[in-house]
Amino acid sequence: MKTGLWTMAGWMLTAAMLGAQAAPRDARPASDPVKGREAFVVYKCAWCHGTEGQGGLATVGPRVALVPRSLDSFIAYVRKPAARMSAYSETSVSDAALEDIYAYLRAQPPAKASKDIPLLEQLRKPKG
């Protein structure tokens, strides 16, 4: 009976070790939108894209919050942008920081329609 018990313990230990080896070494916690907001400010993304990624002036940073882009596509674009934006290498902004920034941008509420913003509606109405 003792042999069977030791054999069972051996199998369980082996299974636990194999399971540990199968787990990715660089597994990190889920992205954090709070850290992403901090990184968005620290890396000066807000200067062009607005504090919530809503977009800046028409000729500067476009809206980046809730843009339908995957995380991989987002990181690739930040590394090698196609437009006027400067490129950010992994030494200047880590992938982990970009994951947090992405989580922050995805956590933003949808933009309001212009008809739902009273000041814009006032500007649209003809004076008379």
Secondary structure, DSSP 8 states (H G I E B T S, - for coil): -HHHHHHHHHHHHHHHHHHHHHS-TT------HHHHHHHHHHTTHHHHH-TTS---STTS----TT-S--HHHHHHHHHS-SSSS----TTTS-HHHHHHHHHHHHTS-----GGG-HHHHHHHS---
